[in-house]
Amino acid sequence: MLALWFAIWLLTCFFTTATAAPSWTVSPFNPPAIPLAVRSPFVNVWLPNGNGTALFERWSQYYNGNNTSWTALARVDGTTYRILGAWDDLDFALPKQTSVQITGTSSIFTLKAGPVDLTYSFVSPIDPVDLTRFSMPFSYLVVTASSNDGILHDVQLYSDITAEWVTDPDSNTLVQWKTRETAPVGDAEGLFTHQVWQANPIPFSQTAANRIQDGTVFFSAFARQGLTLGNGYVGDLRQQFFRGGGLDNSTKDTRYRTTGDVWPGFAFSHQLGQVLATSEPVVFGIGHARENAVRYLTTGIVQQTRVPYYLTQYASSEAAMDAFMRDYPRAMDRASQVDSQLEAHGNEISEDYRGILQLSMRQAVAGLELTVARKPDGSLDKEDVMLFVAEYGGFRDKYRVNDVDQMHWMMPFLLYLNPELLKYALRPVLQFHKSGLVDSRYCIQNIGKTYPDASGPSEYEMPVGASAYMINMALAHYQRTGDKSLVDNYYDVLMKFADYLVDTTLSPAAQASISDTLWIEADAKQSNLAIAGIIALAAMSELSVAKDDATASQTYRNTANELVEDWQRLAISKDGTHYVYQYDDDKTWMTMYNLLDEKFLGLGVVPKNTFVIQEGWYNNRLALLHKNPNENKFPLQLLWKRGWTFTAATVWASGTVDKASTRDELLKGVSGQMRNGLSDHAASDWFDVNAVAGNNFNGRPHVGGYFAHVVLQNRTIQLDRPDAGGGGGGGAADDPHDSAILIRPVALLLTASVAFFGLILL
């Protein structure tokens, strides 16, 4: 009966509130925005979709809603169709969009341009095993054409970008550019690449609209027969193609200027000729690269420049872009493997969950940049690898660096891609403490207030949460890899955090429990925060085993066991129906997401009955919602006193329950919000449960938290070890950082609750 009520609720609350569905098919479902080129914090371009927007109806946008002018045209038997973008100064024909398929790495649009079918595939490869390729901030646009009436047709293709890709649309920033030719070498094809950059870059700085003020935009195509190109006023370039189906190969416009001054554009055109069967793919490459990736503060308050990991393999970003283009066949094969595994792993839970993951994978990976250190002599330290995590799209529009709370939410995603990535994400924070840059008993909340400037923490709002999460993440990495390097290098730092928790976690002082919620809750005696610290003390016991520190291990475990008994007494409501948000206040409650760390780590410190009671409470909340479907439109708000919810917390709550029916209801709420058609921004994870429009907190990498269930199922992406540079993109075969993912069991002092941990795998 509960399932029936929920089905009725979904239909009435999610789908009838939106307008009519699109006329084309969409898989897995129709999202608020569709990822196009989404591969880094600054390669983050989406099609605003709402309840259904064709590829040719709107300009593509940066995650925050600013236009990134990207146009594609197709000419069929002399008729020019607008395919991508919304430029309407010429009398373009419009195609008919017939389908959209979204996978973890790709968004594939099929369109009918009269007698020719066109496929436009936007592919952002994600190769977590080959760290050289993983670190490349580039994407492909792949186009094919075929006749749909059995007759030959003359087809030409066109695409351009403007300088809006490198700075704000209304910026007065001077922009420069060049077009570079790369000669063929052996079997490797030649290339042409348009490059655009700010004339006076400001490294490690952003504009008010969150555009980076350093780096180069690359737009590439293979130098094949039938290719023409050009630069200049973008309107003239489009008109050339509209009238003649090609460009004049002129790149003589060197009047460098601002973005809106006679809009400088950069274009390619491909003459496919007579097309019957599916044509060979036309491949464009696009991206934005910075060789000064992150500024990081080190011992002695020395500012260190971190560079992209791919520079350990290539001499420059130009060389990396060339390699990326020539690696296209291999990259597509590995992207297909990732997509297939993601689909299979998601379907093990449900179709709704699979769709959530497919829509979220690129959004999550866009927040990551893998780096190495540049030494004072200019050489690269290949052993000093750090992953930097950008926080953006949230309250106060902050762009914090390696925010510990955000990394905790993203932990499942990093474990799913490659557990070593989690280690590289933790290192910048742990090293900050080890270097003596922070005099604090507890963990700092972040290492910088404006990405990519990691020159010091901006806030200390989460002492209990940040300390607990760092310990729990360190153990999660060790359990899944057997790699003790974090324990060996940072044991004293982790012990300091644990000792702070011994004194504070049972009854936390007023503080935030989620980094974006200080403005709605910073209360004392939070039970959800307290249990995070208790779990962390049990986790520290296991890390002490890894360090052969038996005395500390026993002490931390005994303390955790004692504290959890007190917590059970303080946190349970008087009627025993749920765990309160604040001790001694039965009217309070919260989505108890921190319990999931017990499931991730299998520590056995949290009694089984805790999960049973909390699941009953979730079912109670769902039943109330079903009886009053107009009261709230989302299954769980974050806490009782505000009408806001955080979808990653809902997914984590669904990971703590035993019954698949309860789990699936919670997950359906998340997918329902993603498909309700009420927003046209990149997916939101934080919104009012009564509105569920999701027009704030958009495009955030926090959606990596959605991958909790695949980690609970012990799933990871499995790809072959990279070759010695195959296709011009891989790291050396003996590179210790380009390692295949191995899940190795580690002998830890786990209790009998290992059996309980297995319940979630059912």
Order of alpha helices (4+ residues) and beta strands (2+ residues): alpha-beta-beta-beta-beta-beta-beta-beta-beta-beta-alpha-beta-beta-beta-beta-beta-beta-alpha-beta-beta-beta-beta-alpha-alpha-alpha-beta-beta-alpha-alpha-beta-alpha-alpha-alpha-alpha-alpha-alpha-beta-alpha-alpha-beta-alpha-alpha
